[in-house]
Amino acid sequence: MQFDAQPWRGKTKRYDIIKEGVIALVIVAILVLGCSLLFGSPDEKSLTFKGWAASNSENFYATAVQELAGTSGTATYGPPYNKASDGLNIGPLWLQKWAGVTRPIDTVNDFVITPLSTQVLSPPIVAALQTWNSAPDSVKSAWASNYDNAITKAEGKIAAVSAGDYGPVPVLAQSLTEMARSGALDAALLSQGGFFQTDNTKQILFFGDGSYLDDAGTAANLQGGTWGMMNETGRYPGQAWLWLYSFWYQIPPFNNEESKPIGANADAYIMAIMGLLSFGLILMPLIPGIRSLPMRIPIHRQIWRDYYRSEAIPRRK
Amino acid sequence: MSEMWTARVRKAWQKNLPIEKLLPDDQPAYVASWIYVFGVLTLSALAVIIGSGIVLAFEGPAWYHTSSTGKFLNSIHFWSVQLFFVFMVIHLWGKFWMAAWRGRRLMTWITGAVAFVTSIATAFTGYLVQTNFDSQWITFEAKDGFNSVGVGAWFTVTNLGQMLLLHVAFLPLILGVLTIIHVLMVRKRGVVPPIDAPADSDGVKL
């Protein structure tokens, strides 16, 4: 194979690479302009807490209670947000846990108490906040958990929740729902108490704890179980190049969260598989067997058919 | 007296990549297939991506939501990315079936493959910074994958500022450098000869 590295001494032909490049650029520019004029591009408006509280206030209310009770997706997530769980693992590799809590989130204060405290509140809500803030943690936890369980028992219908010892939790949840409905929660979570803010972590995590974002994703056919990772909103092509990443989520055991250990840790296993496959692609010329495929499957006879014909080079056996 | 560093670099460049190799006006006769077009098409799409991206960067990530000019520029950016990947994947498959890593061209393959992976990362961060519903959804879903292997502790997809800077500064820089190295290596080694080809037209294997 060494001769492949030598300068070519066979027949040559005139070839203007600059002209080729300019023609290619013009063709691509025309194609892109044509597609842009004909089809435009996707841009569905972002969802807001205001929209969530207005369209499904019971779900927002119940999610606010979960944030106080520590039972929401974020509150129970684990690293990098908190230590509520160890996160996922690949066999003995607990990478998520080892990376630690680098983006701490306290759902009680970050999502509910602090945003409420930024508002001008009516006396009953001020009293509810004072009651909450002055109560011991064990009491807070009992109030919120009791109420969270009662809402679950009532299947999310807030009006049907039976009476119980919930402390100020119903008032706080109702106040946050009203704050969200007014649009003030979007602003409070965006500013995080400061002027400049470029990190949306808390907003997006709170948002995903309810059903509003999930329902919108399902409606737009974006769920991971239906190749959603490579889809786009509307009738536009998405990240089709993520097809292989998306593929693993469609097949067992990765598509079954109950299946241990792989299905329950599908995200971690799939990331590892894709990392290995990426390395495989990069180092493919060094992998025995795969690197020989182009010699064994004669697609090259088609690519260089004129050359093989003119030089009368026979097909490999 | 030891030779100047500048002189050494100039001599090494002249030895490895003289201008005749960098800008040749002929090519081996076997360079005659449509598959060869997809490398230069990929480069052309990348040029359109960078051009439209620079205009979008000047106006900020939310401009295209409210401006028809911005929407058009966003469409150009969007479709050039779609075409870029189509061209690049065809180019990659073509080079695989040509076993284009032969003849000391391993690093040409490796820089191309790393550029492909970097392109996926660059496009992914682009989808995260659209500041619309799609980016909300992708952000929420994608965080789990990165968190699950510990990467999310630092590569925070939910941090718009971090993703925006990576998308418009760091990743394009890496991709640009990789692309330049890749093209220079193609020019240095020349286009890979056909499988089973002798090194000259008389059929004599060197």
Interface residues (C-beta under 8 A of the other chain):
Chain A: M1 Q2 F3 D4 A5 Q6 P7 W8 R9 G10 K11 T12 K13 R14 Y15 D16 I17 I18 E20 G21 A24 L25 I27 V28 A29 L31 V32 L33 C35 S36 F39 G40 S41 P42 D43 E44 K45 S46 L47 P79 P80 G87 L88 I90 L95 Q96 W98 A99 G100 T102 R103 T198 D199 N200 T201 I204 L205 F207 G208 L213 A216 G217 A220 L222 G224 G228 M229 E232 T233 Y236 P237 Q239 A240 W241 L242 N265 D267 A268 I270 M271 A272 G275 S278 L281 I282 L283 M284 P285 L286 R291 L293 P294 M295 I297 I299 H300 I303 W304 D306 Y307 Y308 S310 E311 I313 R316
Chain B: L23 P24 D25 D26 Q27 P28 A29 Y30 V31 A32 S33 I35 V37 V40 L41 L43 S44 A45 A47 V48 Y64 H65 K71 F72 N74 S75 I76 H77 F78 W79 S80 Q82 L83 F85 V89 G94 F96 W97 M98 A99 W101 R102 G103 R104 R105 L106 W109 I110 A113 V114 F116 V117 I120 A123 F124 Y127 Q130 T131 N132 F133 D134 S135 Q136 W137 T139 F140 E141 K143 D144 G145 F146 N147 S148 V149 G150 V151 G152 A153 W154 T156 T158 N159 L160 G161 Q162 L164 R189 G190 V192 P193 P194 I195 D196 A197 P198 A199 D200 S201 G203 K205 L206
